[in-house]
Amino acid sequence: MRFGARAHAGHVVDDEKNATWLFDKRKFSEAPPPRNIAAPPEYVKNNLVRLAIAMINEATDSIPCWDTYQATKVVTTSCPGALAVAAGLGSAGSTAGAQQAAAGHR
């Protein structure tokens, strides 16, 4: 994904000001992404964007206390379940959700 993806009124647009939907990885260079980034509208056919968003959403759902980390930009292990997930013993998700998102929009 070299450039951001923008859409408005049923088509992809170049202008960020007029976009009703936007995903740009550069927005997260200063802070981690929030949970549940909105998927692009159906008319956006960029499968790489769909896959990236699905993977980010799956990862943020699997990390305990992500909301605290996203808000403070401070990593902590004092969160319930954080050490288990870090050790690979917790309830971290698989890549099934991301794979389904990519497969559903080919």
N, CA, C and O atoms as a GROMACS GRO file, in nm:
protein
  424
    1MET      N    1   0.084  -0.116   0.000
    1MET     CA    2   0.000   0.000   0.000
    1MET      C    3   0.088   0.123   0.000
    1MET      O    4   0.134   0.169   0.105
    2ARG      N    5   0.111   0.172  -0.114
    2ARG     CA    6   0.198   0.288  -0.126
    2ARG      C    7   0.124   0.418  -0.096
    2ARG      O    8   0.182   0.512  -0.041
    3PHE      N    9  -0.002   0.423  -0.132
    3PHE     CA   10  -0.081   0.544  -0.112
    3PHE      C   11  -0.205   0.512  -0.030
    3PHE      O   12  -0.243   0.396  -0.018
    4GLY      N   13  -0.267   0.614   0.028
    4GLY     CA   14  -0.389   0.594   0.103
    4GLY      C   15  -0.505   0.561   0.010
    4GLY      O   16  -0.500   0.592  -0.110
    5ALA      N   17  -0.608   0.499   0.064
    5ALA     CA   18  -0.727   0.465  -0.013
    5ALA      C   19  -0.840   0.558   0.031
    5ALA      O   20  -0.865   0.576   0.150
    6ARG      N   21  -0.906   0.617  -0.067
    6ARG     CA   22  -1.013   0.714  -0.039
    6ARG      C   23  -1.132   0.684  -0.129
    6ARG      O   24  -1.115   0.645  -0.244
    7ALA      N   25  -1.252   0.702  -0.076
    7ALA     CA   26  -1.372   0.677  -0.155
    7ALA      C   27  -1.480   0.777  -0.119
    7ALA      O   28  -1.484   0.830  -0.008
    8HIS      N   29  -1.567   0.802  -0.216
    8HIS     CA   30  -1.680   0.893  -0.196
    8HIS      C   31  -1.786   0.866  -0.300
    8HIS      O   32  -1.756   0.851  -0.418
    9ALA      N   33  -1.909   0.858  -0.257
    9ALA     CA   34  -2.026   0.850  -0.345
    9ALA      C   35  -2.013   0.742  -0.453
    9ALA      O   36  -2.042   0.766  -0.570
   10GLY      N   37  -1.970   0.625  -0.413
   10GLY     CA   38  -1.969   0.513  -0.506
   10GLY      C   39  -1.846   0.497  -0.591
   10GLY      O   40  -1.844   0.411  -0.679
   11HIS      N   41  -1.743   0.577  -0.569
   11HIS     CA   42  -1.620   0.560  -0.647
   11HIS      C   43  -1.498   0.605  -0.567
   11HIS      O   44  -1.509   0.676  -0.467
   12VAL      N   45  -1.383   0.562  -0.612
   12VAL     CA   46  -1.257   0.597  -0.549
   12VAL      C   47  -1.219   0.738  -0.592
   12VAL      O   48  -1.233   0.774  -0.709
   13VAL      N   49  -1.172   0.819  -0.497
   13VAL     CA   50  -1.136   0.958  -0.526
   13VAL      C   51  -0.990   0.982  -0.489
   13VAL      O   52  -0.931   0.909  -0.410
   14ASP      N   53  -0.932   1.087  -0.548
   14ASP     CA   54  -0.794   1.123  -0.519
   14ASP      C   55  -0.782   1.226  -0.407
   14ASP      O   56  -0.677   1.238  -0.343
   15ASP      N   57  -0.889   1.299  -0.382
   15ASP     CA   58  -0.887   1.410  -0.288
   15ASP      C   59  -0.934   1.366  -0.150
   15ASP      O   60  -1.047   1.319  -0.134
   16GLU      N   61  -0.848   1.380  -0.050
   16GLU     CA   62  -0.884   1.339   0.085
   16GLU      C   63  -0.995   1.425   0.144
   16GLU      O   64  -1.074   1.376   0.225
   17LYS      N   65  -1.004   1.550   0.105
   17LYS     CA   66  -1.105   1.640   0.159
   17LYS      C   67  -1.247   1.594   0.126
   17LYS      O   68  -1.338   1.612   0.207
   18ASN      N   69  -1.266   1.536   0.009
   18ASN     CA   70  -1.399   1.496  -0.035
   18ASN      C   71  -1.431   1.350  -0.007
   18ASN      O   72  -1.538   1.302  -0.044
   19ALA      N   73  -1.342   1.279   0.057
   19ALA     CA   74  -1.363   1.136   0.082
   19ALA      C   75  -1.456   1.115   0.202
   19ALA      O   76  -1.440   1.179   0.306
   20THR      N   77  -1.551   1.024   0.185
   20THR     CA   78  -1.638   0.986   0.297
   20THR      C   79  -1.581   0.865   0.370
   20THR      O   80  -1.621   0.836   0.482
   21TRP      N   81  -1.488   0.794   0.306
   21TRP     CA   82  -1.417   0.682   0.368
   21TRP      C   83  -1.270   0.696   0.334
   21TRP      O   84  -1.234   0.727   0.220
   22LEU      N   85  -1.182   0.674   0.434
   22LEU     CA   86  -1.039   0.693   0.413
   22LEU      C   87  -0.961   0.592   0.497
   22LEU      O   88  -0.993   0.569   0.613
   23PHE      N   89  -0.858   0.533   0.437
   23PHE     CA   90  -0.762   0.454   0.511
   23PHE      C   91  -0.624   0.491   0.460
   23PHE      O   92  -0.596   0.476   0.341
   24ASP      N   93  -0.540   0.540   0.548
   24ASP     CA   94  -0.403   0.576   0.512
   24ASP      C   95  -0.312   0.532   0.625
   24ASP      O   96  -0.324   0.580   0.738
   25LYS      N   97  -0.222   0.441   0.595
   25LYS     CA   98  -0.132   0.388   0.699
   25LYS      C   99  -0.049   0.497   0.764
   25LYS      O  100  -0.005   0.482   0.878
   26ARG      N  101  -0.027   0.606   0.695
   26ARG     CA  102   0.053   0.717   0.751
   26ARG      C  103  -0.014   0.784   0.871
   26ARG      O  104   0.053   0.848   0.951
   27LYS      N  105  -0.145   0.768   0.883
   27LYS     CA  106  -0.218   0.826   0.997
   27LYS      C  107  -0.175   0.761   1.128
   27LYS      O  108  -0.198   0.817   1.236
   28PHE      N  109  -0.113   0.642   1.120
   28PHE     CA  110  -0.076   0.568   1.240
   28PHE      C  111   0.074   0.571   1.266
   28PHE      O  112   0.124   0.487   1.340
   29SER      N  113   0.146   0.665   1.206
   29SER     CA  114   0.290   0.673   1.230
   29SER      C  115   0.321   0.737   1.366
   29SER      O  116   0.428   0.713   1.422
   30GLU      N  117   0.230   0.816   1.418
   30GLU     CA  118   0.250   0.883   1.547
   30GLU      C  119   0.181   0.811   1.662
   30GLU      O  120   0.220   0.826   1.778
   31ALA      N  121   0.078   0.733   1.631
   31ALA     CA  122   0.001   0.663   1.733
   31ALA      C  123  -0.052   0.532   1.676
   31ALA      O  124  -0.076   0.522   1.555
   32PRO      N  125  -0.070   0.431   1.760
   32PRO     CA  126  -0.122   0.303   1.710
   32PRO      C  127  -0.267   0.319   1.663
   32PRO      O  128  -0.338   0.409   1.707
   33PRO      N  129  -0.310   0.231   1.573
   33PRO     CA  130  -0.447   0.240   1.522
   33PRO      C  131  -0.550   0.202   1.627
   33PRO      O  132  -0.519   0.126   1.718
   34PRO      N  133  -0.670   0.254   1.615
   34PRO     CA  134  -0.777   0.214   1.707
   34PRO      C  135  -0.829   0.075   1.672
   34PRO      O  136  -0.794   0.019   1.568
   35ARG      N  137  -0.910   0.021   1.759
   35ARG     CA  138  -0.978  -0.105   1.728
   35ARG      C  139  -1.086  -0.080   1.622
   35ARG      O  140  -1.134   0.032   1.605
   36ASN      N  141  -1.121  -0.186   1.551
   36ASN     CA  142  -1.235  -0.186   1.459
   36ASN      C  143  -1.232  -0.075   1.355
   36ASN      O  144  -1.325   0.005   1.345
   37ILE      N  145  -1.126  -0.069   1.279
   37ILE     CA  146  -1.119   0.024   1.166
   37ILE      C  147  -1.227  -0.017   1.067
   37ILE      O  148  -1.242  -0.136   1.037
   38ALA      N  149  -1.300   0.078   1.016
   38ALA     CA  150  -1.410   0.048   0.924
   38ALA      C  151  -1.357  -0.008   0.792
   38ALA      O  152  -1.261   0.042   0.735
   39ALA      N  153  -1.423  -0.114   0.746
   39ALA     CA  154  -1.388  -0.173   0.617
   39ALA      C  155  -1.431  -0.076   0.506
   39ALA      O  156  -1.522   0.004   0.524
   40PRO      N  157  -1.366  -0.086   0.392
   40PRO     CA  158  -1.406   0.002   0.282
   40PRO      C  159  -1.544  -0.034   0.229
   40PRO      O  160  -1.589  -0.147   0.247
   41PRO      N  161  -1.611   0.060   0.166
   41PRO     CA  162  -1.740   0.029   0.104
   41PRO      C  163  -1.722  -0.080  -0.002
   41PRO      O  164  -1.612  -0.100  -0.053
   42GLU      N  165  -1.828  -0.150  -0.034
   42GLU     CA  166  -1.822  -0.262  -0.128
   42GLU      C  167  -1.765  -0.224  -0.264
   42GLU      O  168  -1.700  -0.306  -0.328
   43TYR      N  169  -1.787  -0.101  -0.309
   43TYR     CA  170  -1.739  -0.061  -0.442
   43TYR      C  171  -1.589  -0.039  -0.448
   43TYR      O  172  -1.534  -0.025  -0.557
   44VAL      N  173  -1.522  -0.035  -0.333
   44VAL     CA  174  -1.376  -0.025  -0.332
   44VAL      C  175  -1.322  -0.166  -0.353
   44VAL      O  176  -1.344  -0.255  -0.270
   45LYS      N  177  -1.252  -0.188  -0.462
   45LYS     CA  178  -1.206  -0.322  -0.499
   45LYS      C  179  -1.060  -0.349  -0.464
   45LYS      O  180  -1.001  -0.443  -0.517
   46ASN      N  181  -1.002  -0.270  -0.377
   46ASN     CA  182  -0.863  -0.286  -0.339
   46ASN      C  183  -0.852  -0.396  -0.232
   46ASN      O  184  -0.875  -0.370  -0.113
   47ASN      N  185  -0.816  -0.517  -0.274
   47ASN     CA  186  -0.807  -0.630  -0.182
   47ASN      C  187  -0.696  -0.615  -0.080
   47ASN      O  188  -0.706  -0.667   0.031
   48LEU      N  189  -0.588  -0.546  -0.116
   48LEU     CA  190  -0.479  -0.525  -0.022
   48LEU      C  191  -0.525  -0.440   0.096
   48LEU      O  192  -0.489  -0.468   0.210
   49VAL      N  193  -0.603  -0.338   0.070
   49VAL     CA  194  -0.656  -0.254   0.178
   49VAL      C  195  -0.750  -0.336   0.266
   49VAL      O  196  -0.743  -0.327   0.388
   50ARG      N  197  -0.836  -0.417   0.204
   50ARG     CA  198  -0.928  -0.501   0.282
   50ARG      C  199  -0.850  -0.597   0.372
   50ARG      O  200  -0.884  -0.614   0.489
   51LEU      N  201  -0.747  -0.660   0.317
   51LEU     CA  202  -0.666  -0.754   0.394
   51LEU      C  203  -0.593  -0.683   0.508
   51LEU      O  204  -0.592  -0.732   0.621
   52ALA      N  205  -0.533  -0.569   0.480
   52ALA     CA  206  -0.460  -0.495   0.584
   52ALA      C  207  -0.552  -0.455   0.698
   52ALA      O  208  -0.516  -0.469   0.815
   53ILE      N  209  -0.670  -0.405   0.666
   53ILE     CA  210  -0.765  -0.364   0.769
   53ILE      C  211  -0.811  -0.485   0.850
   53ILE      O  212  -0.821  -0.477   0.972
   54ALA      N  213  -0.840  -0.596   0.783
   54ALA     CA  214  -0.881  -0.717   0.854
   54ALA      C  215  -0.771  -0.765   0.948
   54ALA      O  216  -0.800  -0.807   1.060
   55MET      N  217  -0.647  -0.760   0.903
   55MET     CA  218  -0.535  -0.804   0.986
   55MET      C  219  -0.514  -0.712   1.106
   55MET      O  220  -0.489  -0.758   1.217
   56ILE      N  221  -0.524  -0.582   1.084
   56ILE     CA  222  -0.509  -0.486   1.194
   56ILE      C  223  -0.621  -0.507   1.295
   56ILE      O  224  -0.596  -0.510   1.416
   57ASN      N  225  -0.744  -0.521   1.246
   57ASN     CA  226  -0.857  -0.541   1.337
   57ASN      C  227  -0.844  -0.671   1.416
   57ASN      O  228  -0.875  -0.674   1.535
   58GLU      N  229  -0.800  -0.777   1.351
   58GLU     CA  230  -0.782  -0.904   1.421
   58GLU      C  231  -0.673  -0.892   1.528
   58GLU      O  232  -0.688  -0.943   1.639
   59ALA      N  233  -0.565  -0.825   1.495
   59ALA     CA  234  -0.455  -0.808   1.591
   59ALA      C  235  -0.498  -0.723   1.710
   59ALA      O  236  -0.471  -0.760   1.825
   60THR      N  237  -0.564  -0.611   1.686
   60THR     CA  238  -0.603  -0.524   1.797
   60THR      C  239  -0.709  -0.590   1.884
   60THR      O  240  -0.716  -0.563   2.004
   61ASP      N  241  -0.793  -0.676   1.826
   61ASP     CA  242  -0.891  -0.750   1.906
   61ASP      C  243  -0.825  -0.853   1.996
   61ASP      O  244  -0.879  -0.888   2.101
   62SER      N  245  -0.709  -0.903   1.956
   62SER     CA  246  -0.642  -1.010   2.029
   62SER      C  247  -0.547  -0.961   2.138
   62SER      O  248  -0.502  -1.040   2.221
   63ILE      N  249  -0.517  -0.835   2.139
   63ILE     CA  250  -0.418  -0.783   2.234
   63ILE      C  251  -0.491  -0.721   2.354
   63ILE      O  252  -0.565  -0.625   2.339
   64PRO      N  253  -0.469  -0.778   2.473
   64PRO     CA  254  -0.533  -0.723   2.593
   64PRO      C  255  -0.493  -0.577   2.614
   64PRO      O  256  -0.379  -0.538   2.588
   65CYS      N  257  -0.585  -0.499   2.660
   65CYS     CA  258  -0.564  -0.357   2.693
   65CYS      C  259  -0.520  -0.273   2.573
   65CYS      O  260  -0.452  -0.172   2.590
   66TRP      N  261  -0.558  -0.314   2.452
   66TRP     CA  262  -0.520  -0.236   2.334
   66TRP      C  263  -0.571  -0.093   2.344
   66TRP      O  264  -0.501   0.000   2.305
   67ASP      N  265  -0.692  -0.076   2.395
   67ASP     CA  266  -0.749   0.059   2.404
   67ASP      C  267  -0.664   0.150   2.491
   67ASP      O  268  -0.645   0.267   2.460
   68THR      N  269  -0.611   0.096   2.600
   68THR     CA  270  -0.523   0.174   2.688
   68THR      C  271  -0.394   0.208   2.615
   68THR      O  272  -0.347   0.322   2.621
   69TYR      N  273  -0.336   0.110   2.547
   69TYR     CA  274  -0.213   0.134   2.472
   69TYR      C  275  -0.237   0.238   2.362
   69TYR      O  276  -0.154   0.327   2.343
   70GLN      N  277  -0.347   0.227   2.292
   70GLN     CA  278  -0.378   0.320   2.184
   70GLN      C  279  -0.393   0.462   2.238
   70GLN      O  280  -0.350   0.558   2.175
   71ALA      N  281  -0.454   0.475   2.354
   71ALA     CA  282  -0.477   0.607   2.413
   71ALA      C  283  -0.351   0.668   2.473
   71ALA      O  284  -0.329   0.788   2.463
   72THR      N  285  -0.267   0.584   2.538
   72THR     CA  286  -0.152   0.637   2.611
   72THR      C  287  -0.019   0.621   2.538
   72THR      O  288   0.078   0.689   2.569
   73LYS      N  289  -0.015   0.529   2.440
   73LYS     CA  290   0.108   0.496   2.368
   73LYS      C  291   0.213   0.436   2.462
   73LYS      O  292   0.333   0.447   2.436
   74VAL      N  293   0.168   0.373   2.570
   74VAL     CA  294   0.257   0.312   2.668
   74VAL      C  295   0.227   0.162   2.674
   74VAL      O  296   0.112   0.123   2.696
   75VAL      N  297   0.329   0.080   2.655
   75VAL     CA  298   0.314  -0.066   2.663
   75VAL      C  299   0.321  -0.106   2.808
   75VAL      O  300   0.408  -0.060   2.882
   76THR      N  301   0.230  -0.194   2.849
   76THR     CA  302   0.229  -0.242   2.987
   76THR      C  303   0.206  -0.393   2.989
   76THR      O  304   0.140  -0.448   2.901
   77THR      N  305   0.262  -0.458   3.089
   77THR     CA  306   0.236  -0.601   3.107
   77THR      C  307   0.146  -0.623   3.228
   77THR      O  308   0.121  -0.737   3.267
   78SER      N  309   0.098  -0.516   3.286
   78SER     CA  310   0.011  -0.529   3.404
   78SER      C  311  -0.135  -0.552   3.367
   78SER      O  312  -0.220  -0.562   3.454
   79CYS      N  313  -0.162  -0.561   3.242
   79CYS     CA  314  -0.298  -0.584   3.193
   79CYS      C  315  -0.334  -0.732   3.210
   79CYS      O  316  -0.250  -0.818   3.180
   80PRO      N  317  -0.454  -0.764   3.256
   80PRO     CA  318  -0.493  -0.906   3.270
   80PRO      C  319  -0.481  -0.979   3.136
   80PRO      O  320  -0.536  -0.936   3.035
   81GLY      N  321  -0.408  -1.088   3.136
   81GLY     CA  322  -0.392  -1.169   3.016
   81GLY      C  323  -0.277  -1.127   2.926
   81GLY      O  324  -0.247  -1.198   2.830
   82ALA      N  325  -0.212  -1.016   2.953
   82ALA     CA  326  -0.106  -0.967   2.865
   82ALA      C  327   0.013  -1.062   2.860
   82ALA      O  328   0.066  -1.088   2.752
   83LEU      N  329   0.055  -1.113   2.974
   83LEU     CA  330   0.170  -1.203   2.975
   83LEU      C  331   0.139  -1.335   2.906
   83LEU      O  332   0.225  -1.392   2.839
   84ALA      N  333   0.016  -1.385   2.922
   84ALA     CA  334  -0.022  -1.510   2.857
   84ALA      C  335  -0.022  -1.495   2.705
   84ALA      O  336   0.024  -1.584   2.634
   85VAL      N  337  -0.072  -1.384   2.656
   85VAL     CA  338  -0.074  -1.360   2.512
   85VAL      C  339   0.068  -1.343   2.461
   85VAL      O  340   0.103  -1.395   2.355
   86ALA      N  341   0.151  -1.270   2.535
   86ALA     CA  342   0.290  -1.250   2.494
   86ALA      C  343   0.364  -1.383   2.487
   86ALA      O  344   0.453  -1.400   2.404
   87ALA      N  345   0.330  -1.476   2.574
   87ALA     CA  346   0.395  -1.607   2.576
   87ALA      C  347   0.332  -1.705   2.478
   87ALA      O  348   0.377  -1.818   2.465
   88GLY      N  349   0.227  -1.660   2.408
   88GLY     CA  350   0.159  -1.747   2.313
   88GLY      C  351   0.060  -1.841   2.378
   88GLY      O  352   0.018  -1.939   2.316
   89LEU      N  353   0.021  -1.813   2.501
   89LEU     CA  354  -0.070  -1.902   2.573
   89LEU      C  355  -0.211  -1.846   2.584
   89LEU      O  356  -0.302  -1.916   2.627
   90GLY      N  357  -0.228  -1.722   2.544
   90GLY     CA  358  -0.357  -1.656   2.562
   90GLY      C  359  -0.453  -1.681   2.449
   90GLY      O  360  -0.437  -1.775   2.371
   91SER      N  361  -0.552  -1.597   2.441
   91SER     CA  362  -0.659  -1.614   2.344
   91SER      C  363  -0.635  -1.535   2.217
   91SER      O  364  -0.731  -1.488   2.155
   92ALA      N  365  -0.511  -1.518   2.179
   92ALA     CA  366  -0.483  -1.446   2.055
   92ALA      C  367  -0.548  -1.517   1.939
   92ALA      O  368  -0.545  -1.640   1.931
   93GLY      N  369  -0.607  -1.440   1.847
   93GLY     CA  370  -0.680  -1.498   1.734
   93GLY      C  371  -0.587  -1.555   1.629
   93GLY      O  372  -0.465  -1.534   1.631
   94SER      N  373  -0.646  -1.627   1.537
   94SER     CA  374  -0.571  -1.680   1.425
   94SER      C  375  -0.584  -1.584   1.309
   94SER      O  376  -0.644  -1.477   1.322
   95THR      N  377  -0.529  -1.620   1.197
   95THR     CA  378  -0.541  -1.535   1.079
   95THR      C  379  -0.665  -1.570   0.998
   95THR      O  380  -0.678  -1.525   0.884
   96ALA      N  381  -0.756  -1.648   1.054
   96ALA     CA  382  -0.875  -1.690   0.980
   96ALA      C  383  -0.959  -1.570   0.937
   96ALA      O  384  -1.007  -1.567   0.824
   97GLY      N  385  -0.978  -1.474   1.026
   97GLY     CA  386  -1.058  -1.356   0.990
   97GLY      C  387  -0.998  -1.278   0.875
   97GLY      O  388  -1.069  -1.235   0.784
   98ALA      N  389  -0.868  -1.259   0.880
   98ALA     CA  390  -0.800  -1.186   0.772
   98ALA      C  391  -0.807  -1.264   0.641
   98ALA      O  392  -0.826  -1.205   0.534
   99GLN      N  393  -0.792  -1.396   0.649
   99GLN     CA  394  -0.800  -1.478   0.529
   99GLN      C  395  -0.939  -1.474   0.468
   99GLN      O  396  -0.953  -1.469   0.346
  100GLN      N  397  -1.042  -1.475   0.552
  100GLN     CA  398  -1.178  -1.467   0.502
  100GLN      C  399  -1.204  -1.332   0.436
  100GLN      O  400  -1.270  -1.326   0.332
  101ALA      N  401  -1.153  -1.225   0.494
  101ALA     CA  402  -1.173  -1.093   0.436
  101ALA      C  403  -1.110  -1.083   0.298
  101ALA      O  404  -1.168  -1.026   0.206
  102ALA      N  405  -0.991  -1.139   0.284
  102ALA     CA  406  -0.923  -1.135   0.156
  102ALA      C  407  -0.991  -1.224   0.054
  102ALA      O  408  -1.006  -1.186  -0.062
  103ALA      N  409  -1.033  -1.341   0.096
  103ALA     CA  410  -1.096  -1.436   0.004
  103ALA      C  411  -1.233  -1.389  -0.040
  103ALA      O  412  -1.274  -1.416  -0.153
  104GLY      N  413  -1.304  -1.320   0.046
  104GLY     CA  414  -1.439  -1.274   0.013
  104GLY      C  415  -1.445  -1.161  -0.085
  104GLY      O  416  -1.553  -1.129  -0.135
  105HIS      N  417  -1.333  -1.098  -0.114
  105HIS     CA  418  -1.333  -0.981  -0.201
  105HIS      C  419  -1.232  -0.994  -0.313
  105HIS      O  420  -1.164  -0.896  -0.346
  106ARG      N  421  -1.220  -1.110  -0.371
  106ARG     CA  422  -1.129  -1.129  -0.483
  106ARG      C  423  -1.199  -1.101  -0.612
  106ARG      O  424  -1.138  -1.111  -0.719
   0.00000   0.00000   0.00000
